[in-house]
Amino acid sequence: MFEIGLLQIEQWVADFLWPLFRIAAFFMAIPMIGSGLVPARIRLGLALGVTVLLLPVLPPMPSFVAFSVESYLVTAQQILIGAAMGFMVQLLLQVFVVGGQLISTQMGLGFASVSDPVNGVSVVVLSQFYLQLVMLLFLAMNGHLVMIDALAQSFERIPVGLSGLGADIFSEIVTTGGWMFAAALLMALPPVTALLIINFSFGIITKAAPQLNIFAIGFPFTMLMGLLIAWVSLGGFLGQYQRIAEYALDRISSTFLGGG
């Protein structure tokens, strides 16, 4: 007669729950799926479905005593790894949010903010436009499938266990945060430079003709030129996104998958 012991049931539950914690934390932090627009039940159902599909191909899970300190530490570690992977994907989208903020501030639209339903905060109009455009490109290029594949491969690179997480992963995340601001500055540099030349020209006009009310004509003209420059720069937006996304995915691969 086939008998199942209590220890075997505990191990089966642990073999399912530990990957689930990493996958669920990833779906809670990844863009679009982890936003407030997606109900928590749908995210949890998606995490359960992906866990069931990945469970047969995952490496063997370690055995720990239930309700022990080691099991709690492993659980916390899986949540941290999944949230870190989702956070690094968030940095890819935030590059364009920060870049849009820099451009909007220079063109005089920094005060025109709207509510971002994805993150639950207020962002400027241009940043919201860039964010929506980047999310559509991310989905159109199957970025969500690439990230799920990277999540599955992370169990090989960082297996479930107390020795899987190193300090180098946290340093890579911090470095990626610095890269986000550098990439946003490079993205916004051409429009900001053009607007700076326009403002510099208005400064020369003010010096030459002090009686001219430069604020009455300078502000609407700068805003109009800023919108024109933003419209012209959309022609190279796809190339910028491809370069930034490729670099971001390479960093995620080198951090969590051990690739270059």
C-alpha positions as CSV (number, residue, x, y, z in Angstrom):
1,M,0.0,0.0,0.0
2,F,1.3,3.5,-0.9
3,E,1.8,5.5,2.2
4,I,2.6,9.2,2.3
5,G,4.3,10.6,5.4
6,L,4.0,14.0,6.9
7,L,7.6,14.9,6.1
8,Q,7.0,14.0,2.4
9,I,3.9,16.3,2.3
10,E,5.9,19.1,3.9
11,Q,8.6,18.7,1.2
12,W,6.1,18.7,-1.6
13,V,4.5,21.9,-0.2
14,A,8.0,23.5,0.1
15,D,8.9,22.5,-3.5
16,F,5.8,24.4,-4.7
17,L,5.8,27.4,-2.4
18,W,9.4,28.5,-2.7
19,P,9.3,29.0,-6.5
20,L,5.8,30.5,-6.1
21,F,7.2,33.2,-3.7
22,R,9.9,34.2,-6.2
23,I,7.5,34.2,-9.2
24,A,4.7,36.0,-7.3
25,A,7.1,38.7,-6.0
26,F,8.3,39.2,-9.6
27,F,4.8,39.7,-10.9
28,M,4.1,42.1,-8.1
29,A,7.0,44.3,-9.1
30,I,7.2,44.0,-12.9
31,P,5.7,46.8,-15.0
32,M,2.1,46.6,-16.3
33,I,1.4,43.3,-14.6
34,G,2.4,44.6,-11.2
35,S,0.5,47.9,-11.5
36,G,-2.5,48.8,-9.5
37,L,-4.7,48.4,-12.6
38,V,-4.3,44.6,-12.4
39,P,-6.2,43.1,-9.5
40,A,-4.2,41.1,-7.0
41,R,-6.2,38.0,-7.7
42,I,-5.2,38.0,-11.4
43,R,-1.6,38.5,-10.5
44,L,-1.7,35.7,-8.0
45,G,-3.5,33.4,-10.5
46,L,-0.9,34.2,-13.1
47,A,1.9,33.4,-10.6
48,L,0.2,30.1,-9.7
49,G,-0.2,29.1,-13.4
50,V,3.5,30.0,-14.2
51,T,4.7,28.1,-11.1
52,V,2.7,24.9,-12.2
53,L,4.2,25.1,-15.7
54,L,7.8,25.6,-14.5
55,L,7.8,23.2,-11.6
56,P,8.6,20.1,-13.6
57,V,11.7,21.7,-15.2
58,L,13.1,23.4,-12.1
59,P,16.2,22.0,-10.3
60,P,15.6,20.0,-7.1
61,M,14.7,22.0,-4.1
62,P,16.6,21.8,-0.8
63,S,15.1,20.1,2.2
64,F,14.5,22.1,5.3
65,V,12.5,21.5,8.4
66,A,9.1,23.2,8.3
67,F,8.7,26.4,10.4
68,S,12.5,26.5,11.0
69,V,14.7,29.6,10.8
70,E,16.2,28.3,7.6
71,S,12.9,27.9,5.9
72,Y,11.8,31.5,6.8
73,L,15.2,32.8,5.5
74,V,14.8,30.9,2.2
75,T,11.3,32.3,1.8
76,A,12.5,35.8,2.4
77,Q,15.3,35.3,-0.1
78,Q,12.9,34.1,-2.8
79,I,10.7,37.2,-2.4
80,L,13.8,39.4,-2.5
81,I,15.1,37.9,-5.7
82,G,11.8,38.1,-7.5
83,A,11.2,41.7,-6.4
84,A,14.8,42.6,-7.5
85,M,14.2,41.3,-11.0
86,G,11.0,43.1,-11.3
87,F,12.6,46.3,-10.0
88,M,15.3,46.2,-12.6
89,V,12.7,45.9,-15.3
90,Q,11.0,49.0,-13.8
91,L,14.3,50.9,-14.2
92,L,14.0,50.4,-17.9
93,L,10.7,52.2,-18.1
94,Q,11.8,54.9,-15.6
95,V,14.5,56.0,-18.0
96,F,11.9,57.5,-20.2
97,V,10.0,58.9,-17.3
98,V,13.0,60.8,-16.0
99,G,14.0,61.9,-19.6
100,G,10.5,63.2,-20.2
101,Q,10.7,65.1,-16.9
102,L,14.0,66.8,-17.9
103,I,12.6,67.8,-21.3
104,S,9.3,69.1,-19.8
105,T,11.1,71.2,-17.2
106,Q,13.2,72.9,-19.9
107,M,10.2,73.6,-22.2
108,G,8.0,74.9,-19.4
109,L,5.6,72.0,-19.0
110,G,7.0,70.8,-15.7
111,F,3.9,72.0,-13.9
112,A,1.5,70.1,-16.2
113,S,1.3,66.8,-14.4
114,V,-1.3,64.0,-14.6
115,S,-2.0,61.0,-12.5
116,D,-0.1,57.9,-13.5
117,P,-2.4,54.9,-13.0
118,V,0.4,52.4,-13.3
119,N,2.6,53.7,-10.5
120,G,-0.1,55.7,-8.6
121,V,1.9,59.0,-8.6
122,S,1.7,62.2,-10.6
123,V,4.1,62.7,-13.5
124,V,4.3,65.3,-16.2
125,V,2.3,64.9,-19.4
126,L,5.4,64.2,-21.6
127,S,6.7,61.5,-19.3
128,Q,3.3,59.8,-19.2
129,F,3.2,59.9,-23.0
130,Y,6.7,58.3,-23.2
131,L,5.7,55.8,-20.6
132,Q,2.7,54.6,-22.5
133,L,4.7,54.4,-25.7
134,V,7.5,52.4,-24.1
135,M,5.0,50.0,-22.5
136,L,3.4,49.4,-25.9
137,L,6.8,48.7,-27.5
138,F,7.7,46.4,-24.6
139,L,4.6,44.3,-25.2
140,A,4.9,44.4,-29.0
141,M,8.5,43.1,-28.8
142,N,7.5,40.3,-26.4
143,G,9.4,41.8,-23.6
144,H,7.1,40.2,-21.1
145,L,7.9,36.8,-22.5
146,V,11.6,37.5,-22.4
147,M,11.3,38.4,-18.7
148,I,9.3,35.2,-17.9
149,D,12.0,33.2,-19.6
150,A,14.7,35.0,-17.6
151,L,12.7,34.3,-14.4
152,A,12.7,30.6,-15.3
153,Q,16.4,30.6,-16.0
154,S,17.2,32.4,-12.7
155,F,16.4,29.2,-10.8
156,E,19.5,27.7,-12.5
157,R,21.7,30.7,-11.8
158,I,20.4,31.4,-8.3
159,P,19.0,28.1,-7.0
160,V,16.7,28.0,-4.0
161,G,18.9,27.9,-0.9
162,L,20.7,30.1,1.6
163,S,23.9,30.3,-0.5
164,G,22.2,31.5,-3.7
165,L,22.1,35.3,-3.1
166,G,25.4,37.2,-3.1
167,A,26.3,40.8,-2.4
168,D,27.3,41.3,-6.1
169,I,23.6,41.2,-7.1
170,F,22.8,44.2,-4.8
171,S,25.8,46.2,-6.2
172,E,24.6,45.5,-9.7
173,I,21.1,46.8,-8.8
174,V,22.6,50.0,-7.4
175,T,24.8,50.4,-10.5
176,T,21.7,50.0,-12.7
177,G,20.0,52.8,-10.8
178,G,22.9,55.1,-11.7
179,W,22.7,53.9,-15.3
180,M,19.0,54.9,-15.3
181,F,19.8,58.6,-14.7
182,A,22.7,58.6,-17.2
183,A,20.5,57.0,-19.9
184,A,17.7,59.5,-19.2
185,L,20.2,62.4,-19.5
186,L,21.5,61.1,-22.8
187,M,18.0,60.6,-24.1
188,A,16.9,64.2,-23.1
189,L,20.2,65.9,-24.1
190,P,19.3,66.8,-27.7
191,P,15.9,68.4,-26.9
192,V,17.3,70.1,-23.8
193,T,20.3,71.5,-25.7
194,A,18.0,72.8,-28.5
195,L,15.7,74.5,-25.9
196,L,18.7,75.9,-24.1
197,I,19.9,77.6,-27.3
198,I,16.4,79.1,-27.7
199,N,16.4,80.4,-24.2
200,F,19.9,81.8,-24.7
201,S,18.6,83.6,-27.8
202,F,15.8,85.2,-25.8
203,G,18.3,86.3,-23.3
204,I,20.3,88.1,-26.0
205,I,17.1,89.7,-27.3
206,T,16.3,90.9,-23.8
207,K,19.7,92.4,-23.4
208,A,19.4,94.2,-26.8
209,A,15.9,95.4,-26.2
210,P,15.1,95.8,-22.5
211,Q,11.7,97.3,-23.2
212,L,10.5,94.1,-24.8
213,N,8.4,91.9,-22.5
214,I,10.3,88.7,-23.2
215,F,8.2,86.7,-20.8
216,A,5.0,87.4,-22.7
217,I,6.4,85.9,-25.9
218,G,9.2,83.7,-24.7
219,F,7.2,81.2,-22.6
220,P,4.6,80.3,-25.3
221,F,7.3,80.2,-28.0
222,T,9.5,77.9,-25.9
223,M,6.6,75.6,-25.2
224,L,5.7,75.5,-28.9
225,M,9.2,74.8,-29.9
226,G,9.5,72.1,-27.2
227,L,6.4,70.3,-28.5
228,L,7.8,70.6,-32.0
229,I,11.2,69.1,-30.9
230,A,9.5,66.3,-29.0
231,W,7.4,65.5,-32.1
232,V,10.5,65.5,-34.4
233,S,12.5,63.3,-31.9
234,L,9.8,60.6,-32.1
235,G,11.4,59.5,-35.4
236,G,14.4,58.2,-33.5
237,F,12.4,57.0,-30.5
238,L,12.4,53.3,-31.6
239,G,16.2,53.3,-32.0
240,Q,16.6,54.8,-28.5
241,Y,14.3,52.3,-27.0
242,Q,16.1,49.3,-28.7
243,R,19.5,50.5,-27.4
244,I,18.3,51.1,-23.9
245,A,16.3,47.9,-23.7
246,E,19.1,45.8,-25.0
247,Y,21.5,47.3,-22.5
248,A,19.0,46.8,-19.7
249,L,18.3,43.2,-20.6
250,D,22.0,42.5,-20.8
251,R,22.4,43.9,-17.2
252,I,19.5,41.7,-16.0
253,S,21.1,38.7,-17.7
254,S,24.6,39.3,-16.2
255,T,23.1,39.9,-12.8
256,F,20.6,37.0,-12.5
257,L,21.6,34.6,-15.2
258,G,25.4,34.9,-15.2
259,G,25.5,35.8,-18.9
260,G,27.2,38.6,-20.6
